[in-house]
Amino acid sequence: MADKRDYYEVLDVEKSASQSDLKNAFRRLARKYHPDRSTEPDAEDRFKEIQEAYAVLSDDQKRSQYDRFGHDGPQGSPFGGSGGGFNINLDDILGGDFFSSFFGGGSSRRRTRRGSDILLRHSVDLKDVLNGSAQEVVLDLPEPCTSCEGTGAEGGDLQRCSSCSGQGQVRVRQQVGPFISEGIQPCDVCSGRGQVSDRPCVDCDGRGQELQSNTLRFHVPEGAESGTRMRMRGKGEPAPQGSGEPGDLFIELEVETHPWFERSGADLIMSLPLGYADLLLGTSVTLDHLDEKPLVIKVPAHSNSGDTIEVKKRGLPRQRSGGRGDVIVLLKLFMPSKISKGTRKTLDALRDELGPKDTLESILEDAQERRRS
């Protein structure tokens, strides 16, 4: 046994470690190296090594023997002549939650199953999210079958499951290496309900639910964005065979695209095409707005295509900080696809007047000089 590591080194504790220290060290390492959980390449060997070290050091007699003789004890093994044979309940050390993920264990109480949640996607426009709005939707939702009261059994009569004696769960023993663990898992026969049906309901084919028309009323919050979800508790699918609580209904909002506004948080961004004369001389543009108050955009003289104008506090509500965002207007030069011969002659006569006074080379040099400075 000369190739074995020191048990204290395996558990990463001092030789003076108390039983509590040993237990904490084992719990930490076992969770890290359990073969069913760990991704370490040597997890199985490390887990066996950790088990062996803890089995020896947690037993006062075996620990004393190990401290005196090491791995080469009088009988060649700290476990005694047979070389094995210890039985420790891992649930006591690691806790029931650790093994519940492997064996379906956990609480001894019967598990009540919950109905599935339902997701409804609902479209709204920007006006709906400006001040918030009341919405109403009519749709078919699953409800407990009226004939069997949601049990799925003809007449609603369910029989006690003989496999689990109506408990809905069974106790199982599992062996992990040299350790024996007892766990609890749902009964396979009744799927954890504790009751079974001899005859399925003919109206719902044993599903325990049927579709019924429902009218849902809800409120869209101010400034809501696409992806905002609202929950209506208990409006989801009924629990299977009426054995628990119904699920929830989630309403996910999708804000529709606006004809000219694009949204950036609480700000509204739009492009405004203008003729050359409007950019040069300035103008004022009035548009219908979401809040039904006209949106007035004042374009100053000598504006350029690509300039932006901010109309303060005419955007959407800010959900966190309060107030409203802005409307940001991007100016663009409108280029007509056709012009008359008379207009062409007029523009040609004004070409020099409307164009830059300097040569193109000097304009480029001035721009480069400005960048340097």
N, C-alpha and C positions, 0 to 999 in steps of 0.2 A: 504493500500500500504506500510505497515511498513516493509514488507519483501523485498522491492526493494532496490537495491544498489544505492548509490549516483551516479548521472550521470557523474560527473567529475571523480569519481573513475572508472566507467565503461570505459571511454575513456582514462584514465590514463593521465589526464591533470590537471593543476592548475586552481583554480577558476578565475584567471586573464588571462586565455588563450585567445588569439585573435581568430578571425574567421579562420585565416590561420592555427593556431595551431590545432583548432578543425578539420578542413578539413584534415590535414595531419594525425592526430591521427585516424580519421574515415577510411581514405584510408588504412592505415597500418593494422588496426584491421579487416576491412571488407575483405581484401585480405586473411588474416590469417584464418578467421572463416567462410568464405562463404561455405554453405553446399555442393555446387557442387565441391569444391576444397579441403576443410579441411578434415583431418583424425581424428580430435579431436572428442571424443564421445559426447560432449555437443555443437558441432559446431552450430547447428540450433538455440538452445536457446540463445547462446552467440551472434549470428548474429542478432537475433531479439532485444536483449537487446542493442546492439551497435547502431542499426538503431533508436531505440526509443530515446536513449540518444542524438544522434546527431540531430535528428529531433527537439528536444526541445531546445538544446543549440545553434543550428545554427540559430534559430529564435529569434531576439532580444526581442520581446514582451514575448514570452513563456519563454525565459531564465530569463528575469527580474522577471516574476511571480514565476518561480521555485526557484530563489535565495531568494525570500521573504518568500515563503510558503513551499518549498520543494515539496514532492510528494503529500501532503495533501493540494492541492490548494483549492480556494474558490469553484470551481466546481467539486472537487474531482479528476481532471485529468488535467495535464498541456496541453493537447491537446484541451481542451474545453469540452463542455457538451457531445459531441458525443463520446469522448474517442478515436478518431482516425481521419483519413481524412487528412493526409499530402501527398504531391505528389512532390517527389524530383527526378530529373533525375540523375540516378547513372552514366550514361555515362559522365556527366559533372564533377563528383567527382572522379570516378575511371579511367576514360579514356576509349575510345572506344575499345582498345585492350583487356581490361578485359572481356568485354561481347562478343567480337567477337568469343571467344573460346566456348561460350555457345550457342549463337544465330546465328552464321555464319555472324556476323556483321563486320564492318570495314569500309574501305574507300568506298565512294560513286562512285568511278570509277569502271568501268567494269573490272572484273578479267579475265586476259588472262591465259588460261591453257597451261601448258608446256608438251611436250611429255616425255614419260618415258625414263630413262637411260637404257643402255644395258651394261652388263658385259661380257667380253670375257676373258677366261683364256687361256694363251699362254705359252707353254713350251719352255725353252731354256736350253742349257748346260753351263758348267762352262767356256768353251772357249768364249761363247757369252758375258759373263759378265766380262771377264778379261780386255778387251780393249774397250768394248761396241761394238755393231754390228747393222747393218741395217737389218730390218726384213720386210717381205712382206707376207700378208695373204689375201687369196681370200675367201669371204664368202657372203652369202645372207643377206641383211639388208633391213628393211622396209623403203620404200620411199613413198612420196605422190602419190596417184593413178593418173595416167596421164589422165584417162577418166573424172574424176570429179574434178581434181585439188586438191585432198585431202579433199574435203568437205564432201564426202560420199553421196552426192545427185546426182541423175541422171542429167547429163549435167552440174553439178556444180551449179545448181540453188537452192538457199536457200530462204526461206520465213521468214519474220519478225515474231518473236514470239508474239502472241497476249496476252499471259498471262503477260508478262513483258514489252510489247510495244517495244521490241528490246533492252531493257537496260541490259538484262542478270541477273538482280537482282531485288528483291522486298523488300519493307520496311515492317517490322513486329514490332508489339508492344508486349512486354513481361512484365509480372508482377512478380517481385521477392519480396515476402512479401508485404509490403505496398508501395514499390517503383515501378514506371512504367519506363521501359526502351524501347527506340526505337532502333532497329538495322536493319542491312541490310544483307540479305542472298541471295545466288545464286538461281535463278529461277529453280524450280523443273522440269518444262516442257521442257526447252531447256538446262538444266544443265549448266546454266550460259553463254551460247554462244550468246543469243539474237536472234538466228536464228534457224529455224527448217527445216527439209526436208520432203516434201510431198511424194517423191519417192526415195528409196535408189538406189544407183549406182549398176548396175547389175554386173559390172566387179570386184568390191571389196566387194560386199554384204553390202554396206553402211559403211564399216570400214574406208574408206578414205585413205587406204594405201595398198601397194603391195610389195612383195619381189623382190629385184633386186640384181644382182651380183655386188659386190664392191671389189676393190683391195685396201687394206689398207697398207700403208707404214709408218713405225715408227722406232725409234732408241732405242735400249736397252742401258740404261746408264751404265757406268763403275761401277763395284762393286755391281750391283743390287742384291737384295735378293728376295727370295720367298715372295710373298705378295705385292711387289712393284706394284703400280698402276699408269698408265699413262692415261691422259684424252685427247680424241679427241672431241672437242666441235662441237655440231651440227650434230654428226654422230649417235645419238640415234634415237628413234622412233619419227615420226612426231607428232606434236600436234594434238589432236582429232579434226577432221573435219577442219583442217587447221586453227584453231583459235588462234594459238600462236607459240612459238618457239619450234624447235625440241629439244629432250633431248640430252645427251652426251653419248659417247661410252667410257667405261673404259676398259683398257687392264690390266689384272692382271697377273704378271709373276710368273711362277713356275719353279724354277731351278731344273733340273733333277739330280738324284743321279749319282755320278761319280764312276767308277769301284773301285778305291782305295783311293780317297781323301774324307774326311769328312770336312765339313765347320764349322768354328767357327768364325763368323764375317768375318774379312779379312784374318784370318789364315786358312791354309789347314793342316789337320791332317791325317797322314797315319800310318799304321803298316807295318813294314819291317821284314819278317821272315828270319833268318840267321841260318846257321849251327853253331855247337859249335866251330869249328875251326875258323870260321870267327869272332866270338865274342872274342875268346881268342887271336888270332893273329892280328886282325884288317883287314879291307878290304875297298874297295871303290866300290860303286854301282852307276851306271849311268842309269837314267830312262828318257823316253820321258816326256816332261812337256807341260803344257797348252800354254805357250808362245813360244813353238817350240825351245827353247834353252834348251839343255840337263840339267837335274837336277842331280848334282853330290852329293852323300851322302858319306861322309868320316867317316867310323866307326873306332874309335880308338881301339888299343889293350886293352885287359882285360875289355871289355865292358860286361855288364850283361843284361840279359833279363829284360825288364822293364825300361831300361835307355832311355832317349830321346835326340835327336839331333836336333838342330834348324838350318835351312838353312835360313839365313836372307834375307828379301825383295824379296822372290820368291812366296809370296802368292797373294791374290787378292788386288785390289786397295781399299784404305781406303776412304770412301765416304766423311767424314767430315774433317779429319786431313791431307789428302793427303798421298802420298807414298803408299807402299805396305805392306801387312802383311807378315808373315813368313810361311815357311813349317816346321811343327813339326813332326819328325819321331820317332815313338815308336818302339824300338827294341824288337823282340820276338825270342825266341829260337825255331827253326824248329825241330820237332821230326819226323823222318821218320817212316812210318808204318811198314816197313820190312827192315831187314838188312841180309846180307849174313853170312854164317857160319864163313868165314874167317874174316870178319869185327868184328863179335861177339868175336872171339878169341883174336883179336888185342885189342879190347876195354877191354876185361877181363884182359889182361896182363897189360893194362895201368890204370886199375881201381885205384890202390893205388897212381899212379903218378898224375892222374888227380883229385883225390878226395881231401878233406880237410886233412891236416896233423894231426890235433888234433882230439880227440874223439868228438862225438856229444854232450856229456854232457858239455865239456869244451867250445865248440862253443856257446851253449845256455847260459852258465854262462857269457861269454864275452859279448854277445849281451845284456843280462840283466844289466850288469855293465855299459855298454855304455849308456843305457837308463837312469839309475840313475844319471849319471854325466851330 
